[in-house]
Structure formats: structure tokens, C-alpha cells
């Protein structure tokens, strides 16, 4: 997790957590597609 993501989570509460989770999921999907 980079400092920007940590700041978003700390400052945004649930909204920040949701955004971070969405980014993480998107990254995971990209990784799966790249390997596939």
C-alpha cells in the first residue's frame, strides 16, 4: 500500500476503504488477465 492510498483510507473512512478495495480488486483482475 502506498502512502497516497493510506491517506485516502484514513481521511475518507468507509468511502476511502471502498475506493481502496475497488483499486485492489481492479489490480487483481488485471494481474489475472495478464497471466491468462
Secondary structure, 3 states (H helix, E strand, C coil): CCHHHHHHHHHHCHHHHHHHHHHHHHHHHHHHHHHC
